[in-house]
């Protein structure tokens, strides 16, 4: 066989599988072509910077923007060909969305001036009106909430009792040490954790509204809010772990350390169930973090292949069942496409067949999903396992393909658990989406100032993420909860959770 010609002996005979491999090859080809174009462009810019002229020059053939237009040549005589009738087909667009009824309306009446009415004469009788609406915006602004408590003196002239001074008690305040009301604290939290706005930008925004608030003050409000909401976070944690399916993932976050010149890497862990989302911050990625958070949990735990979870599964004696993630397994084969394109593309195509079944049963209930998985997914998984075992014989263990195969084979039992329960997902994407806000946020606020700062941010983020999970406005919930928290008994704190508002 000539050099450079790939063997076709191992290609599958299944047409569907072959089509999947072709699609993957085409996708890779287009991606590589785009990459070549981008790299070529960057190389041209680099060569121009190194060897070309320092100043940009305009091509003399290019018309300048502000010159007078060039005199055009006379138009050619009209053609004697018969006119063409061009018909246009009106496309059905989506149209403008109706403005929501729940928004406040500010009415402006535009009437015909009285001078015009008098000049016209006659009897003018209103027979209706035409209303047009436009969506408008008023920038948020600071204001001062004044609490006025009348003070009374009570005299008893008949009994000669001494006068008494009477005044109403101040309402209980969750953050009594700060000058910020719940609405402002909620705005700082949401701006930081939902809109990813660093405190120095919030400082500039409040200054534009007429009252500069120092970053240290904003930071103090965040810390105090996290402290007063910690008991509620404990209830949220209990509620999340009460579910029989929990998804978890983690992401690194730099943490300032006074004993080091550079930041060290801390960790944020996300725990997601149908009851909400909770975050936990740890100093490192040791197994102690998830072991402490998941202490006492029983049910399915869907996660990646991080070895720190192994101790949890071992200690649980079967009460915590590991569920693998096919997205992680597929990703490793995608990474192997450059070194082993044929095998990697076939692996991705086979895994996509499993996802196609999931797409088919996406809108079905758990029983229907499990039934179809038993019928279609299990045979595909059995065939895939045989193919993995065959590849493992020839693949180099330390190559990208070998590592992808090793990962899939080591996780095989966990990767097959999802077909045993219709409520389980094929991958852990729900937890990966939960840690994404921190991946986005750290590009703006860069790092945690301390381990305590990370813990407090994790507590506050748990509530904003849970609100978003259930379609609740996080600012509204935070303002309401910080207002009601001081008067809510400890045994009724769970009633304040975002899931109870839904």
Secondary structure, DSSP 8 states (H G I E B T S, - for coil): --TT----TTS-S-HHHHHHHHHHHHHHHHHHHHHHHHHHHHHHHHHHHHHS-SS----TTS--TTS-------------S-------------------TTS----------HHHHHHH-S----------------------------EEEEEETTTTEEEEEEE------TTTTSS--HHHHHHHHHHHHTS---HHHHHHHHHHTT----HHHHHHHHHHHHHHHHHHHHHHHHHHHTSSEEEEEEEEEEE--TTSSS-EEEEEEEEEETTEEEEEEESSS-THHHHHHTTT--EEEE----GGGHHHHHHHTTSEEEE--HHHHHHHHHHTTTTSHHHHHHHHHHHHHHHHHHHHTTTS-HHHHHHHIIIIIHHHHHHHHHHHHHHHHHS-TTSHHHHHHHHHHHTHHHHTGGGG-TTS-SS-HHHHHHHHHHHHHHHHH-SBSSHHHHHHHHHHHHHHHHHHHTT--HHHHHHHHHHHGGGS-GGGGGGGSHHHH-
